Amino acid sequence: MMGSLGKLRATILFSVAFASALFCQKQSRVVGADAYLQAAAVASPKPAPTPQLTPVQWHEDLRFLSSQLERHHANAFHFISREAFIREVQELDSRLDQLNPDQIFVGMDRIESSVGDGHTYIRLPSDSPVYPVKFGYFDGHYRLLTAADSLQSPEAVGGRLLSIDNVPVARIHELLLTLTPADEMQPLREVRAAALLSNGLVLHGLGIAAERVKVRYLLLTEEGKQVSVELAATSGVLGSEAGWIQAAAGPALYLQHGEDGFWCTYLEDKHTGYCNFRSYKNLKTTSRALKDLMTQQHPENLVIDLRLNDGGDWTLGLKYVVNLIRHVGEINRKGHLFVLIGPRTFSAAMANACHFRAKTKAILVGQPIGEKPNSYQEARDIVLPNSRWVARYSVKFYRFAGSGENLIRPDKEIADTWDDYRMGRDSVLAWVLLQVSEEQK
């Protein structure tokens, strides 16, 4: 008779030959662009149907996922114990036959998230249902930041979320966090949870929304009025947000030029250059804006904004941004170089923030970074054999910080408040410019 360990291994392990056929690695450094919040498809009117698989196929996908995580993650049990991981897999396996595909996706993603690091998760399918809204997390509340101009109740924009399909926001918050990296800092988890509030697959799979293609948000407006908003989903990304209703009176500087991965401007009255570095795509080319700024304007001060940078190849950031600045003596001085960071400063951007701290005289300003600097990164992908869902996992441990707490705190911490966002203020940049003004006196 097979012992308990043998049964356990039989449940977890999958055919090595089959795994090798479907296992695919993406060669990159520190992984890049965090595709967690991204989708690749163009929006279409009707969401694609969920995978229609047999129970045998769903069990096969789960076995494949669990075996590959254990086998190929650099250390799948650095946060969750192997015993607890196996219990989670077995518990989901026991319920698979009674679950719909959205619930199965959520169950598998929850297992991935329990591993702990921010690079281990299941990609949201590019054709999953999405709603034309975006939420943010401020001061302990989810706020509706923007919505398509077709919204029937525009006064709801800026409102505080109370419930979805009668599920109270406290329960929603609890459920969403189970699909965020369990061993990263809470601010990163909050950012990711807020991003999931517009995804019909996730809301349905968690049991928050009754349907995957229709939802009802209940919000409390600034005037204290409760407003119900009913929306139908589309499939994939929503495209341009031009013309959407905005909660902010006007976008702060760091929220402008969202289509540009790296852009610079000169704040003449402050003799200060400002560069918004949010993407590593084509950085060799886009970073020329920094060179042009330095050679044409000769700023006395420089601000590099990493607050919206989700990652890429840190070696490129080190080569084309950090090392360029470190050799400019007029800028690389205490009180003249500032790097702005926050919860969304992720992966390669987190690494480059550490490089700025270690290799330059930069002052880091903003909020603590959401990802731990000493953590598992360098993501790779596996494709589940039947559903074709793409699961990610980390293959390398990086140490970007020395002794002490495993956290990158800014030298000057400034809260990101709802009032600032609503009024179009940037208190972080304002603090920097105040320091610059004091220095000029």
Secondary structure, 3 states (H helix, E strand, C coil): CCCHHHHHHHHHCCCHHHHHHHEECCCCCCCCCCHHHCCCCCCECCCCCCCCCCHHHHHHHHHHHHHHHHHHCCCCCCCCCHHHHHHHHHHHHHHHHHCCHHHHHHHHHHHHHHHCCCCCCECCCCCCEECCEEEEEECCEEEEEEECCCCCCHHHCCCEEEEECCEEHHHHHHHHHCCCCCCCCHHHHHHHHHHHHHEHHHHHHCCCCCCCCEEEEEEECCCCCEEEEEEECEECCCCCCCCCEECCCCCCHHHCCCCCCEEEEEEHHHCEEEEEECCCCCHHHHCHHHHHHHHHHCCCEEEEECCCCCCCCHHHHHHHHHHHHHCCCCCCCCCCEEEEECCCCCCHHHHHHHHHHHHCCCEEEECCCCCCCEEEEEEEEEECCCCCCEEEEEEEEEECCCCCCCCCCCCEECCCCHHHHHHCCCHHHHHHHHHHHHHHC
